Amino acid sequence: MHISATITAVDAQLKGLEGRSDAETRTMLQGIVRHFQMLFDVKNVLGVYASMSAIYRKLSETHTVLTTLKDHLDLGEFLTYFCFNIFF
């Protein structure tokens, strides 16, 4: 699953929380956190923030490398569209 699809799915779930009770909201958010823990093998809730930061940092580094390669190899807009749609 592409990252953009995952973000869209989580965004849709969070938008679905509007107008719900606090208990329903808490249950939904706990489910999202548990799913994140399962996907990224995070042992406890406190490790979720550190793991999110590490994933974001790695994604940013990847984005920077792709941009730098594209610029140095003079690959133009086509590669930008192709490569960034893989990650976003």
ZAGUKOL-918985 format. One line per 5 residues: number of its first residue (from 1); for each residue x, y, z of N, C-alpha, C. Coordinates in steps of 0.05 Angstrom, whole numbers. Example, Ala and Ser with C-alpha at 12.3 -4.5 7.8 and 13.67 -1.06 7.14 Angstrom:
2
1 = 264/-114/156/246/-90/156/264/-66/156 | 257/-45/142/273/-21/143/258/1/157
//
This chain:
88
1 = 17/-24/0/0/0/0/18/25/0 | 11/44/-17/26/68/-18/21/85/7 | 41/101/14/38/118/38/14/136/35 | 10/147/11/-13/166/8/-39/152/13 | -41/127/5/-66/112/9/-71/107/39
6 = -49/102/54/-51/98/83/-59/124/96 | -47/146/88/-54/172/100/-83/179/94 | -92/174/69/-119/179/62/-139/163/79 | -132/137/83/-149/120/99/-151/130/128 | -128/137/140/-128/147/167/-144/174/169
11 = -139/191/149/-154/217/148/-184/212/147 | -192/193/131/-221/187/129/-232/177/156 | -216/160/169/-224/150/196/-227/173/216 | -207/191/215/-208/214/234/-231/232/228 | -237/237/203/-260/253/195/-286/240/204
16 = -286/214/204/-310/199/213/-315/201/243 | -295/211/258/-298/214/287/-314/238/294 | -317/257/276/-332/282/282/-361/275/289 | -370/286/311/-398/281/320/-401/255/336 | -380/240/340/-383/216/356/-377/221/385
21 = -384/202/402/-379/205/430/-350/202/436 | -342/211/460/-314/209/468/-305/180/469 | -322/162/477/-315/134/479/-310/122/451 | -327/129/432/-323/119/404/-297/131/392 | -292/156/398/-268/169/388/-244/156/399
26 = -244/151/425/-221/138/439/-216/110/428 | -238/95/423/-236/68/413/-223/68/385 | -232/87/368/-221/89/341/-191/96/341 | -184/116/358/-156/124/359/-138/102/371 | -149/87/390/-134/64/401/-129/43/379
31 = -149/39/363/-146/20/341/-125/29/321 | -124/54/315/-103/65/296/-76/61/308 | -73/67/334/-47/64/347/-38/35/348 | -57/17/355/-51/-12/355/-42/-21/327 | -56/-12/307/-49/-20/280/-21/-10/273
36 = -14/15/280/13/26/275/33/9/290 | 28/2/315/46/-15/330/51/-42/316 | 30/-54/306/32/-79/292/49/-76/267 | 43/-56/251/56/-52/225/86/-48/228 | 93/-32/249/121/-24/252/135/-37/276
41 = 123/-58/287/134/-73/308/143/-56/332 | 125/-39/341/130/-21/364/118/-35/388 | 134/-38/409/126/-54/432/106/-40/450 | 108/-13/454/90/0/472/82/27/460 | 62/39/472/51/64/462/72/87/462
46 = 89/87/482/109/108/484/128/106/460 | 132/83/449/150/80/426/138/89/400 | 112/94/399/98/102/375/109/129/365 | 112/148/383/122/175/374/150/173/363 | 167/158/376/195/155/366/195/142/339
51 = 179/121/336/177/107/311/166/125/289 | 145/140/295/135/159/275/156/179/266 | 171/189/285/192/208/278/213/196/261 | 221/171/267/241/157/251/231/152/223 | 206/144/220/195/139/194/193/165/178
56 = 185/186/191/183/212/177/210/221/168 | 230/218/185/257/226/179/268/210/155 | 263/184/155/273/167/133/258/175/107 | 233/180/108/218/189/85/228/215/74 | 234/234/92/245/259/83/273/256/70
61 = 289/239/82/316/233/70/313/221/42 | 294/203/39/290/190/13/280/211/-7 | 263/228/1/253/249/-17/276/267/-25 | 294/274/-7/317/291/-13/335/277/-33 | 341/252/-28/359/236/-46/347/235/-74
66 = 321/229/-76/308/228/-102/310/255/-117 | 305/276/-102/306/303/-114/334/309/-124 | 354/303/-107/382/309/-114/390/292/-138 | 383/267/-139/390/250/-162/377/261/-188 | 352/268/-186/338/279/-209/352/304/-219
71 = 359/321/-201/373/346/-209/400/341/-221 | 416/324/-208/443/318/-218/443/303/-245 | 423/286/-249/422/271/-274/405/285/-295 | 394/308/-288/378/324/-306/356/308/-319 | 340/295/-302/320/277/-311/292/290/-315
76 = 289/314/-306/265/330/-312/240/322/-297 | 218/331/-307/192/328/-293/181/300/-294 | 186/285/-315/175/258/-317/183/241/-294 | 209/242/-288/219/225/-266/207/235/-239 | 204/261/-236/192/271/-212/165/259/-208
81 = 149/260/-228/122/249/-227/123/219/-220 | 140/204/-235/142/175/-231/151/168/-204 | 174/179/-195/186/171/-169/169/180/-146 | 159/204/-146/144/214/-123/117/201/-120 | 106/190/-142/81/176/-139/85/149/-126
86 = 109/139/-127/115/114/-113/113/118/-83 | 124/140/-73/125/145/-45/102/161/-33 | 88/177/-50/68/194/-39/41/189/-52
//
